[in-house]
Amino acid sequence: MKHYDYLVVGAGLFGATFAYEAKKRGKEVLVIDKRDHIAGNIYTKEVDGINVHVYGAHIFHTSDKAIWEYINQFAEFNNYINSPIAVYKDELYNLPFNMNTFSKMWGIRTPQEAKDIIEKQKAEYDIDEPKNLEEQALSLAGKDVYEKLVKGYTEKQWGRDCTELPAFIIKRLPMRFTYDNNYFNDRFQGIPMGGYTQIVEKMLDGIDVVTGEDFFDLKKSGKLSDGTEVSYDRILFTGQIDEYFDSKFGPLEYRSVRFETEKLDMENYQGNAVVNYTEREVPYTRIIEHKHFEFGKQPTTIISREYSSEWKPGVEPYYPVNNEKNNALYEKYAELAAKEGNVIFGGRLGQYKYYDMDKVLMAALECVKEEF
């Protein structure tokens, strides 16, 4: 029998940060993960000298200097700037929507020309109270931006027509009237040189970690799959909160993502790390060319096509569907969670909330602060 102060369920960024901070405070920690590797969705795997983002593109960005300095303890970051490209039919556009986008779309040069066109298109629809996502997007950006760059991509992401999606999904459509292709406005941005997995490896250094381990099997038997008996005082649970409570109020909804990754015998496939395909007829949402995150010069390249899909049990859940119905359901589970005296729920699945990486760190460190 081995006793631990904390059992951390999930070796992703939230769980690893908590485990690292708990160990710093002299606590005995066991980390388990049902996958066969650590690092959760930020897991990167080296293939032919290229760090492949196995679960999709992850670009670290933040405006919080303390968070930037915290993550830089574990890796050195390069100066990668996220500047995705959108493909619509045979046309190429810069993202986010900026003067390069508008110049290509309408053959104009000045911010005022772009604003005039957008305002004219918005006025044609005269939508005061949007009833669905389509009306919301048209009221924010007009017909051309919506039809070429929003409609098809959004319908692929959610698996349904924009007219069937609630308006609140798009609260705003950021439009820049400058020639600036930097997707993020954050002060700090980059990719860890050597990939993300090393960050979690360093966080978990000296901590007992068992991968390929299912929490619910451990909870039932009190043993790890190798037969080791373990006990623990408290649990940090970063899995699905509804699954923890055996979905007693019904399952929460998620969107999932499927990846088709292939190695190509060429140096450079698309000239950019991220290229979005905004037509609904193209089945994938985007293609990631991994080497460009670290300015790679390898003779071959690796690409991943990304397909958005409905989630069902047994499939990896990616994005919480935070509509009114699911948020109300989550609140029921949150009430149960508050009564679980020795369990902390954290992360995107434990808190049913989409997090950027910097926000994961903030939430994990806030959790540490509350706990200790």
N, C-alpha and C positions, 0 to 999 in steps of 0.2 A: 504493500500500500504506500502510495506517495501522496502527500498532502500539499495543496497549493493554496495560497491566499486568493488567487484569481484564476478562473478558467476564462480565457478569451476565445470566443467562437467566431472565427473569421480572421484570416491573416492578410486582409486588405489594409489600406492606408489608415483607416480609423482604428481597427483592432491593433495594428502594429504600433501606432503612436501611443495608444493607451498602455500597451504592454511595456514599451520602452520607458515610459514615464513611471510606471508602477515599479519596474525593476530598479530604476534610479533611486526610488524611495525605499529600497530594501525588501520589496515584496517578492514572494515566490510566485511565478506566473507560468501557466501552461497555455500555449496557443494551439488550437486545432483548426483545420480547414478541410472541408469535404472534397475540394479539388486536390489534384496531385502536385500542386505547387503553391508557393506563397505569393503575396502581392496582389491578390484579387484581380480586379479589372485593369489595374495599371501594370500587370505582368508584361514584361518584354523578354523575348527569347532571341538569342543571337543565332542567326543563320547566315553563313558565308560572310561574316563580318558585318552584317546588317542587323540592327536591333529592331526586331519586328514587334509592333504593338499588337499583341495577339487578340485583344478585345477592343480594337478600334483606337483611333487617334487620341492621344492624350497630350495636351499642350499645357504646361503649367503657367499660370498667369495670376497675378495678384497686385493689388495696390497697397497691401499691408506690409510695411517694411519688416516688421517683426516675424511675420510668417515666411517671408522670403529668406530672411537670415536663418530661420529655423530649418527649413528644408535644405538650405545650402550646407548644413552640417554634414549631410549624408551623401552629397554628390556635387560635382562642379557642373554648372549649367552653361550651355552655349547661348548664343544670341539669336536663336531662331525666332522669326516673326511669322505669325500665322496670317497668311494672305491667300485664302482659298480662291479657286476659280469655279465659275458655274458654266455648265454647258447646256444650252437649249437648242435643240435641233442641230444646225451647223454653226451656231453663234457662240462666242466665248465672252463671258462677262466677269468683271472683277467683283469680289465680295469683300467687305460688306457693301451695301448700296452706297456708292460714292460717285464723284464726278467722272471717274473713269467709266463706271457703269452707265451713267446717263449719257455721256458723250458717245459711247458706242451704240447705245440704244436709239438715240434721236439725232445724232450728228450735230450736237451743240457743244459749246465751249464754256459758257459762263454759268455760275451758280444761279443767277436770276432767270436765265432761260430754262434751266431744269426745274426750278420752283414754279415757274409759270405753267409749264406743261403738266406737272403733277397736280397743281391746284385746279387747272382746267378739267383734267380727267376726274378728279374727286368731285367737282361741282356737277358733272354730268350725271352722277349717281345720287347726289344729294341725300346721303344716308345719315340721319340723325341718331337713330338707335339701332345699331347693327344687331340682327337676329341670329347670325351665325358667323363662322370664321371668314367665309367669303366676303360677306358684307363688311366685316370689320377691316379686312385687308384692303378692299376697294376704297373704303372711307379714309384709310391712312396713306395709301400709296398710289391709287389710281389703277387703271386697267392694265397698262403695259408691264409694270413691275410685278403686279399680282400674277398675270397670266404666264409670264415667261419665267419668273424666278421664285414664286411662292406657291402657286396652286399645285402643280404636279409633285413637287418635292414634299409638301406638307401632306398631300393625300397618300403618298407612299409611306411616310413616317407613321401615319395614324391608321392606315388601312381603310379609310373611308373618305367619301367626298367632303370637300370643304363646306358644302351647304349643310352637312350633317354634323359638323363639329361646332362646339360652342365658341362664341366670339371671344371669351376671356383667354383662350389659349394664346392669342396674339394680343397682348396688351399694348404693344407698340412695335413699330418697324423702324429700327434705327436707320436714318438716312443722313449721310454726311455730304455736305456741299463743299468738300475739298477733294483734291486728288490724292487720297490716302487709302492704301489697301490694307493697312494693319487692322485685322479683325477686332482685336481687343484694345480697349482704352487704358488698360492697366499699366502702371508704371514699370512693373517687373514681368518679364516673360522669357521663356526659354525651355529647352529640352535637356535633361540630364545627360551629359556625355557618358556613354556606356549603358544607357537605358535606365528604366525605372526600378527594375528588380533589385538592383544593388542597394537602393534606398531602404527597402524593407528588410533586406538581408542584414544591413548594418543596425537597423532598429531592433531586430530580433536576435542579435548576436548575444550569446550567453543565456538565452531563454529556451526552455524546452518547447519544441515545435513538432507537431505531428500532422502531416498532410494525409489526404485520403481517409479522413476520420469524420464520421457522421455524428453530430452532437446528440441526435435523438437516440441513436444506438448506445452511446456512452451514458446518457441520462438513464436509460432503462436498465443497463447491465452494471453500471459503475466501473466498467472496464474499457480500456482502449482495445482496439482490434488485435493487438499483439498479446492480450491477456493481462496487461498491467492494470492493477486496481488503483484508481485515483479518487481522491476526495478534494473538495474545494469549498472555500467559504462564500465566495461571491462569483457571479458570472457577468461578463460583458458579452452580450449577444448582438451580433451584427447581421444575422440572417433575417428572413422574412418574419415580421412580427405576427402576421396572421397564422403562419405555419407553426410558430411557437405555441400558439393557443389552439392548435388543431383546427383552425379556420371555423371556430364555433359560430361566428356571425356570418359566415360565408367568406369566400376568397376575395382579397383585394386584387385589382386589375393592374397589369403591367404591360409594357411593350417589350418585345425582345428584339435581338439583332443576330443575324446569321452572317458569317464571313466565309468567302471563298478566296483562299490565298494561293497564289502561284508564283513560282520562280520563272523569270523570263531571261533568255540568253541575249540580253542587250544591256547597254549601260544606263539608258534613261528612257523610260516609257512615256511619261506625260509631262515632265518638266516642272512638276509641282508636287508637294506632299499631299495636298487635298484637292480633289476635283469633284464637285457636286454635279449630279445629273438631274436636271429639274423637270424633265418630261415624265409624265406618269407612265408612258409606254416603255421607257427603259426600266427594267425591273429593279435594279440596284439604285440606292440613293447616292452613293459616292464611291470613288476609288481612291485608296490610300497608297502612295508609293513611299515606303518606309525609309528608304535611304536618305531622302531629302530632309528629314527631320534633323539629321546630323551631317548634312552636306557631304554625303558619301560619294566616293569615286570608284567604287567596286566595279568590276567588269560586267557583273550581272545585276539584276534588280529583282525586288519582290513586291508584288502588289496584292492588295486585298480589296475585293468587291464587297460592299456592305449592303445587306438586305434587311429592311425593317419587317417585323412579323408580329402577329398576335402571340401573346404568351399563353402557355398552358402548363399545368403541373408537369415537372420533369424537364422543362426547358429553362434555360438561364434567364431570370428576370433582370431587365436592365433599367427601364424607366418607369417610375410610378405614374399611373394615369390620374393626376391630381384634379379630377373634376369634382363637382359637388357631391355626387353619390359616394365616390371612393373616400373623399376626405371625411365625410360623415361616418363612414364605416371604420376608417382608421381611428377616429376619436373614440369609438367603442373599445377598440383594442388598446388604445393609449390609456384608457381608464383601468383596464385590467392590468396593464404593465405597471401602472403606478402602485398597484397593490402587491406586486411581486417584490417582496422586501429585499431579496438578495440578488436581484437581476437588474442590470442596467441595459437599456436598449439603445443602440447607436448606429450611425451610418445610414445610407440611402434606403436600405431594406428594413432596418430596425426602426427607423423613424419615418419611413414612407415619404421620402423627400429627395428630390434630385439635388445633388451637391456637385459643384466644381471642386477640384482637388484642394484649392486653398481653403474653401469653406469646410471641407472634410477635416483638414488640420485644425481650423479654428474650433469646430464643434468638438473634436476629440480633446483638444487642450482645455476647452471649457468643461468638458466632462471630467477630466483629470482634476481640474481646479475644485469642482464641486465634491469630488470623491475624497480628495486628500486635504 
